[in-house]
Amino acid sequence: MPALVQKSIKVALVGNPNVGKSVIFNHLTGIYADVSNYPGTTIEIAKAPIKLNQEEKLPPESISYTFNLVDTPGVYGISSFNDEEIATRDYILDADIIVNVVSAISLSRDLFLTKQLADIGKPMIIVLNLIDEAEFRKVEINIDELSRALGIKIIPAIAVTGFGMESLKQEIINAPELKDQSTIHPGTISPAVNALIEPFLDLTFSRGEAMLIAEADKNIAEKYNFQLPENALELREKIYKIRRKEVDELCTACVSRQGFSKRVFLGKVLLNPLWGSVCATLILYLFLYKFLGNFVAGTVVDFFETNFFNNIYEPFVRNIVSKFFPIAHDNLDNLLASDPKSALGTFLAGDYGILTLTVTYLYGLLLPLVLGFYLGLAILEDSGYLPRLAVLADGLLTRLGMNGRAIIPLILGGGCVTMAVVTTRLLNNKKEKLIAMSLLGLAIPCSAQLGVIQGLLTNIEGIRPWLVWGLTLVVIFGVVGIAMNKLVPGDCGHFISDIPPMRIPRFNNLFKKTFTRTKVFMDEATGAFFVAAGVVAFFQVAGFLDKIIIFFEPLITQVLLLPREVGLSFILGMIRRDFGAFGLLEIPLTPSQIVTSCLVLTLFVPCIATLAVMIKERNLKSAISIWLASWILAFGFGAVFARFVGVFLG
Amino acid sequence: MKKTLSSLKLNKIKPSKRFLIHKIPEDIKYELIRLGISEGDNLLCVAKIPFGPVVLQKDLQEIAIGGKFASLIEVSQEV
């Protein structure tokens, strides 16, 4: 038997933002890449081999192919305008086959990239996605004519339902076998553009690089030590204009359309300054107050935490542990030295026991809250609402030194500030990123914390405490943003964004996304919770816990007018914000104290994981500054609030 | 009928009006060409957020341009 030769074919999935690349990636590889209905979801670049069926894995010849698929970040063209483009450009230059995903409802935009890719001259295949959406909007596309004009095979698809995915896979995996008869070949190169690229062909190793140099790509020119001529920008404009004209002609010839639909109407209402703002307020109220506060943190958590974990699970565990080790509840100071056996029992199943309280926190509280938040967020994302919110918020966010797109990390921060800090990459420059990161660290609570806070606030009679908390945060958010906009040098408000159509979320994607994100979150939280609880339980039996609480007591009781036990919540909040917040649930507080502690906890320092990401995304100095500013802001504001506003709440 | 054109900045366009793009500043020209908007295009204003972005429609696609950029783009409108 001849030895099996392994060959790897690099396939790059390329397209404009929000055209369905990640969904196609899921279908072909069986791996879930985070999919949303807002531009720019693919930030961490996903790579995986295409999943082959059993018979496909056994080729007749002795060559075994693997097809490595890369889900590149969405771009409107390739060059070196920003990090996403650079990443995508490099994957394209490296690829053996390009799979260009285009949206059937925005061909005049998408085909610009297609023409640019065709001019590179690599084997290419087009996936015409969203043909159901096009039909719904009465857009007719002459696919045969378009395919002929481009010289590229087009596969019509509805990626979310899987339609067209099998044909796409067959096209890709048959390509190397068929060789000359392969339907995947380079598209028609535009003669007008080619004439402008030709002078650079001898300069580079590949056609793609020659094209990019002709288009004034500084990085590639540097790579070849080539000094871009003075008229480089003019040449680029010339090439871009030719492409634009060719695309417009293609669209006139191949696309016809008529009429508008209801979903377009809804999309318009959401962009109306008045009705859009009313809707935004209503959505925020329903999502935070009604859904997360009343339903998840109230009904659902009560059911699981009280009925199951407190009444059944914890007594059961205590019962088992107490058969071996005694569990102490009082006089815990020095327990470790005086009675090690009962110290171990208390460590395992006492009030802060790692088998009792930690498990209850993780699965009775954290899990429902995080699930609830991510489900709500998934609906907002998949419906296409977030980009509209970004448009509404752009004016305001520009005044705070950012741009409309910052709404996405700011809302994601309500899930997990750590993950949100990573998405600040969506923003344009250092100034916008620093401000978004600071506001995330200062004024955005993460999901479990948000849930606990919503639960505490909705527990008090009336909506007033909730409004006070909300408005105070808005004010702090605004003041810090405006101040930073003045103080941090640099430019902001660079906002050009295409707005995806409103879509009815698919249950399947909502479920997958909520599940994946919750799992990632819980995996990270589980370890952190056990460590945090272990430290606390150990401190308790070793007699340190009381000493720490006493040390912070003046700060809590004198400055914030809160009971001393709240101090523990804040200390734990430094490790994990949600873990700290859960502690608040067990302390009896007056309405004024509840609002004060909710505010202080919201403003208080970002957790250790967030701090680490901030250091990675920016630097140590920014991270430490944000951390220290949180201390000052949280306690300074809490002190003022407890004295002057809190008294009105009783 | 003879048409008269009035020249103004993009951020002054009212919703549901059609207009012609005249001049786009160099630094955002390329970004807009790629999105399908270039000088000479005839477009529709879908929405305008006060002190905020202008939303344009080209074919079936909607594009928002922040208020800051919109104030730099010259357009003309039929009166």
Interface residues (C-beta under 8 A of the other chain):
Chain A: Y76 G77 F81 I105 S106 L107 S108 R109 F112 L113 R137 V139 L233 R236 E237 Y240 K241 R244 V247 C251 V255 R257 G267 K268 L271 N272 P273 G276 P387 A390 V391 L392 D394 G395 L396 T398 N403 G404 G493 H494 F495 I496 S497 D498 I499
Chain B: E26 I28 K29 Y30 E31 L32 I33 R34 L35 G36 S38 V46 A47 K48 I49 P50 F51 G52 P53 V55 K58 D59 L60 Q61 E62 I63 A64 I65 G66 G67 K68 F69
